[in-house]
Amino acid sequence: MVTVTRHAEFEAAHLLPEYPGACANLHGHTYKIEVTVGCRERTQWGMVLDFKVLDQIIKRVLPDHKYLYNEANPSVVEQELVEVLQKHSKAIQGFPFDTSAENMSKWFLTHIRDEINKDSELKAKGVQIKKVKLWETTNSFAECEVD
């Protein structure tokens, strides 16, 4: 199997309200996501897929310039922040978990896989996501691979 990887960046803010450290405070990141996909049947040019196509798929799921929060079990602080941000029509995105890089890398893998599977041409070719690496800082990342 041949694989290709594309990266993209996005800006987001979050907090981990019950964390016993600095991440309990509201803060932001310039996230970098690396998505690796592969397939056995390549195009006549030997390509897995056009990098621009993969870029478009990735960007459909990125929460760029949003406040990210745990909507399944929000803390009081998260609830109040969401209310204020909604009142002022600011961008937010809820997740069904605390917004650690580890949790988000798995979420991105699942949702990018779903986007690939919606594309009948890519699905017919057998394009599959292999892994997602989510950089939270320039020297720290979480990685999730297909089981």
Contacts in CASP RR format, 6 or more apart in sequence:
PFRMAT RR
TARGET T0000
AUTHOR 0000-0000-0000
METHOD contacts of the structure
MODEL  1
MVTVTRHAEFEAAHLLPEYPGACANLHGHTYKIEVTVGCRERTQWGMVLD
FKVLDQIIKRVLPDHKYLYNEANPSVVEQELVEVLQKHSKAIQGFPFDTS
AENMSKWFLTHIRDEINKDSELKAKGVQIKKVKLWETTNSFAECEVD
1 38 0 8 1.000
1 39 0 8 1.000
1 40 0 8 1.000
2 38 0 8 1.000
2 39 0 8 1.000
2 40 0 8 1.000
2 42 0 8 1.000
2 46 0 8 1.000
2 48 0 8 1.000
3 36 0 8 1.000
3 37 0 8 1.000
3 38 0 8 1.000
3 48 0 8 1.000
3 130 0 8 1.000
4 36 0 8 1.000
4 37 0 8 1.000
4 38 0 8 1.000
4 47 0 8 1.000
4 48 0 8 1.000
4 49 0 8 1.000
4 51 0 8 1.000
4 54 0 8 1.000
5 34 0 8 1.000
5 35 0 8 1.000
5 36 0 8 1.000
5 37 0 8 1.000
6 34 0 8 1.000
6 35 0 8 1.000
6 51 0 8 1.000
6 54 0 8 1.000
6 55 0 8 1.000
6 58 0 8 1.000
7 32 0 8 1.000
7 33 0 8 1.000
7 34 0 8 1.000
7 35 0 8 1.000
8 32 0 8 1.000
8 33 0 8 1.000
8 35 0 8 1.000
8 55 0 8 1.000
8 58 0 8 1.000
8 59 0 8 1.000
8 62 0 8 1.000
9 30 0 8 1.000
9 31 0 8 1.000
9 32 0 8 1.000
9 33 0 8 1.000
10 30 0 8 1.000
10 31 0 8 1.000
10 33 0 8 1.000
10 62 0 8 1.000
10 63 0 8 1.000
10 64 0 8 1.000
10 65 0 8 1.000
11 28 0 8 1.000
11 29 0 8 1.000
11 30 0 8 1.000
11 31 0 8 1.000
11 64 0 8 1.000
11 65 0 8 1.000
12 28 0 8 1.000
12 29 0 8 1.000
12 31 0 8 1.000
12 63 0 8 1.000
12 64 0 8 1.000
12 65 0 8 1.000
12 66 0 8 1.000
12 67 0 8 1.000
12 68 0 8 1.000
13 26 0 8 1.000
13 27 0 8 1.000
13 28 0 8 1.000
13 29 0 8 1.000
13 66 0 8 1.000
13 67 0 8 1.000
13 68 0 8 1.000
14 26 0 8 1.000
14 27 0 8 1.000
14 28 0 8 1.000
14 29 0 8 1.000
14 67 0 8 1.000
14 68 0 8 1.000
14 69 0 8 1.000
14 99 0 8 1.000
15 23 0 8 1.000
15 24 0 8 1.000
15 25 0 8 1.000
15 26 0 8 1.000
15 27 0 8 1.000
15 69 0 8 1.000
15 77 0 8 1.000
15 78 0 8 1.000
16 23 0 8 1.000
16 24 0 8 1.000
16 98 0 8 1.000
16 99 0 8 1.000
16 100 0 8 1.000
17 24 0 8 1.000
17 75 0 8 1.000
17 77 0 8 1.000
17 78 0 8 1.000
18 24 0 8 1.000
18 75 0 8 1.000
26 81 0 8 1.000
29 136 0 8 1.000
29 137 0 8 1.000
31 134 0 8 1.000
31 135 0 8 1.000
31 136 0 8 1.000
32 134 0 8 1.000
32 135 0 8 1.000
32 141 0 8 1.000
33 58 0 8 1.000
33 62 0 8 1.000
33 108 0 8 1.000
33 132 0 8 1.000
33 133 0 8 1.000
33 134 0 8 1.000
33 135 0 8 1.000
34 132 0 8 1.000
34 133 0 8 1.000
34 134 0 8 1.000
34 135 0 8 1.000
35 54 0 8 1.000
35 57 0 8 1.000
35 58 0 8 1.000
35 108 0 8 1.000
35 112 0 8 1.000
35 129 0 8 1.000
35 131 0 8 1.000
35 132 0 8 1.000
36 129 0 8 1.000
36 130 0 8 1.000
36 131 0 8 1.000
36 132 0 8 1.000
36 133 0 8 1.000
37 48 0 8 1.000
37 49 0 8 1.000
37 54 0 8 1.000
37 116 0 8 1.000
37 127 0 8 1.000
37 128 0 8 1.000
37 129 0 8 1.000
37 130 0 8 1.000
38 48 0 8 1.000
38 127 0 8 1.000
38 128 0 8 1.000
38 129 0 8 1.000
38 130 0 8 1.000
39 48 0 8 1.000
39 49 0 8 1.000
39 125 0 8 1.000
39 126 0 8 1.000
39 127 0 8 1.000
39 128 0 8 1.000
40 126 0 8 1.000
41 125 0 8 1.000
41 126 0 8 1.000
42 48 0 8 1.000
43 49 0 8 1.000
48 127 0 8 1.000
49 122 0 8 1.000
49 125 0 8 1.000
49 127 0 8 1.000
53 122 0 8 1.000
57 112 0 8 1.000
57 115 0 8 1.000
57 116 0 8 1.000
57 119 0 8 1.000
58 112 0 8 1.000
60 115 0 8 1.000
61 108 0 8 1.000
61 111 0 8 1.000
61 112 0 8 1.000
61 115 0 8 1.000
63 93 0 8 1.000
65 91 0 8 1.000
66 91 0 8 1.000
66 92 0 8 1.000
66 93 0 8 1.000
67 81 0 8 1.000
67 82 0 8 1.000
67 85 0 8 1.000
67 90 0 8 1.000
67 91 0 8 1.000
67 92 0 8 1.000
67 93 0 8 1.000
68 92 0 8 1.000
68 93 0 8 1.000
68 94 0 8 1.000
68 95 0 8 1.000
68 99 0 8 1.000
68 104 0 8 1.000
69 78 0 8 1.000
69 81 0 8 1.000
69 82 0 8 1.000
69 92 0 8 1.000
69 93 0 8 1.000
69 94 0 8 1.000
69 95 0 8 1.000
69 99 0 8 1.000
70 78 0 8 1.000
70 94 0 8 1.000
70 95 0 8 1.000
70 96 0 8 1.000
70 97 0 8 1.000
70 98 0 8 1.000
70 99 0 8 1.000
71 82 0 8 1.000
71 94 0 8 1.000
71 95 0 8 1.000
71 96 0 8 1.000
72 95 0 8 1.000
72 96 0 8 1.000
72 97 0 8 1.000
74 82 0 8 1.000
82 92 0 8 1.000
85 91 0 8 1.000
85 92 0 8 1.000
86 92 0 8 1.000
95 103 0 8 1.000
95 104 0 8 1.000
95 107 0 8 1.000
97 103 0 8 1.000
97 107 0 8 1.000
100 142 0 8 1.000
101 134 0 8 1.000
101 136 0 8 1.000
101 140 0 8 1.000
101 141 0 8 1.000
101 142 0 8 1.000
102 142 0 8 1.000
102 144 0 8 1.000
104 134 0 8 1.000
104 142 0 8 1.000
105 132 0 8 1.000
105 133 0 8 1.000
105 134 0 8 1.000
105 142 0 8 1.000
105 143 0 8 1.000
105 144 0 8 1.000
106 132 0 8 1.000
106 144 0 8 1.000
108 132 0 8 1.000
108 134 0 8 1.000
108 144 0 8 1.000
109 129 0 8 1.000
109 131 0 8 1.000
109 132 0 8 1.000
109 144 0 8 1.000
109 145 0 8 1.000
109 146 0 8 1.000
112 129 0 8 1.000
112 132 0 8 1.000
113 128 0 8 1.000
113 129 0 8 1.000
113 146 0 8 1.000
116 122 0 8 1.000
116 123 0 8 1.000
116 127 0 8 1.000
116 128 0 8 1.000
116 129 0 8 1.000
117 123 0 8 1.000
128 146 0 8 1.000
129 146 0 8 1.000
130 145 0 8 1.000
130 146 0 8 1.000
131 143 0 8 1.000
131 144 0 8 1.000
131 145 0 8 1.000
131 146 0 8 1.000
132 143 0 8 1.000
132 144 0 8 1.000
133 141 0 8 1.000
133 142 0 8 1.000
133 143 0 8 1.000
134 141 0 8 1.000
134 142 0 8 1.000
134 143 0 8 1.000
134 144 0 8 1.000
135 141 0 8 1.000
136 142 0 8 1.000
END
